[in-house]
Amino acid sequence: MHALDSTGFHFSQVTGMQKFTGCVHATTTSLHRQTDKHHPLENLTSVEVGVDKNVKAGSSTKTGRNRQECLGHPALVTILARFFGKLLGQELDPLTNVLVTVGAYEALFCCFQALVDEGDEVIIIEPFFDCYEPMVKMAGGTSVFVQLRPKAAETGKLMSSGDWQLDPAELASRFTERTKAIVLNSPNNPLGKVFTREEMEFIADLCVKHDVLCFSDEVYEWLVYDGKEHIRIASLPGMWDRTITIGSAGKTFSTTGWKVGWTLGPDHLLKHLRTVHQNSVYHCPTAAQEALAQAFQREFDSYGKPDSYFVQLSQELQQKRDWLVRSLVAGGMKPIVPEGTYFLMADFSEFKSEVPDVPDSDEPYDSRFIKWMIINKGLVAIPVSAFYSTPHKRNFDHLIRFCFAKEEATLKAAEDILQQWSLEKTGQ
Ligand SMILES: Cc1ncc(COP(=O)(O)O)c(C=O)c1O
């Protein structure tokens, strides 16, 4: 049953949300607007003494404005709204369409906690970033899985992440009356798949048809290779009003330790995320937000130009990807060439004779293989079975995930280890 929410939007999925009844909603945005208009002595609401005032560049108490910190440092939400508004073809209000979070992790957590209710189903595409499933569960929902299935690579070519595709009929069959949301992660961790416009349009059409939300995890949005295009599902027809777009400074500016993330979306969805954020984290450290705001401002000015960090980063990582692919092939593994991210999955079936299987073991084979590889070869990777739901883990335990966002010395050391291993294997 569809109904109008307080913004006048005709949308059943959000108005159906009962679980925050009685919770404090973020009232700060209306206060901010009044403050902007009437300029009261606002520092009476905040601490004006201490180390912040004198020392920290970008600290909001220093500038006398700490009032928007709950939703994000003013300089950051402003530039995020400008930057992504342009890319999404959408005018974004920094106060109501942007929320800054502690990394994309908190952004995801807010999505599930805010918008998934007891009994709701959430569609997750396998392989998936492993926190989605527990986050759905913690929100009281049920995960429904659909797999990207590999088709054979073109003769003489290595398999690409683009060879992994959804079966349209299978995907359509996962949408039921209970479906609240689908999680889309493009470029995908761990596979590196960059969903095509056609694939996105198919997903978008299903979301519109079934009145379903989309949590679009786009943390690797700038890491796309071979001229591939990152499509933002929120920019497709009918999707802005039902999509939360998630980003991460950690992936965008290679600053994992800063732990700054963000969500972009319509106010009628973000207001529920603000409730979760306001009553858990409240606000994120200002220094990292200020630094990120400056980095985004610089990118805004050099967007698409050769000195853009985003342009340079993907060029550099594409070369590193190709280097690791060559090393793995020379060593006897079968890499799946990723179109995006800085991860790469490789098939190690050729090495199975080195580590015998233990059929009744609870531990997936890829996990045992990696433990053996660490001890005997000094190489580490992540088991791909960790990115599958329990019933499907065994079908993918011949794959491991490497990361190629590494110093040249590390890539060279990996190349040497793989070469040596291959020589030992062939008895040379
Ligand atoms: C697909 C995906 N989403 C979200 C995150 C979390 O990002 P952050 O480090 O900003 O919390 C990661 C981190 O590895 C990721 O791979």
The ligand as an SDF file (V2000), in Angstrom:
LIG
                    3D

 16 16  0  0  0  0  0  0  0  0999 V2000
   32.8770   -2.9120   -1.1760 C   0  0  0  0  0  0  0  0  0  0  0  0
   33.2860   -2.1870    0.0570 C   0  0  0  0  0  0  0  0  0  0  0  0
   32.4040   -1.4010    0.6700 N   0  0  0  0  0  0  0  0  0  0  0  0
   32.7210   -0.7220    1.8050 C   0  0  0  0  0  0  0  0  0  0  0  0
   33.9970   -0.8140    2.3580 C   0  0  0  0  0  0  0  0  0  0  0  0
   34.2870   -0.0480    3.6220 C   0  0  0  0  0  0  0  0  0  0  0  0
   34.9980    1.1250    3.3330 O   0  0  0  0  0  0  0  0  0  0  0  0
   35.6180    2.0770    4.4700 P   0  0  0  0  0  0  0  0  0  0  0  0
   37.0340    1.6900    4.6280 O   0  0  0  0  0  0  0  0  0  0  0  0
   35.4370    3.4620    3.9500 O   0  0  0  0  0  0  0  0  0  0  0  0
   34.8250    1.8500    5.7310 O   0  0  0  0  0  0  0  0  0  0  0  0
   34.9430   -1.6310    1.7550 C   0  0  0  0  0  0  0  0  0  0  0  0
   36.2900   -1.7840    2.3630 C   0  0  0  0  0  0  0  0  0  0  0  0
   37.0490   -2.6630    2.0840 O   0  0  0  0  0  0  0  0  0  0  0  0
   34.6010   -2.3360    0.5730 C   0  0  0  0  0  0  0  0  0  0  0  0
   35.4620   -3.1400   -0.0620 O   0  0  0  0  0  0  0  0  0  0  0  0
  1  2  1  0
  2  3  1  0
  2 15  2  0
  3  4  2  0
  4  5  1  0
  5  6  1  0
  5 12  2  0
  6  7  1  0
  7  8  1  0
  8  9  2  0
  8 10  1  0
  8 11  1  0
 12 13  1  0
 12 15  1  0
 13 14  2  0
 15 16  1  0
M  END
$$$$
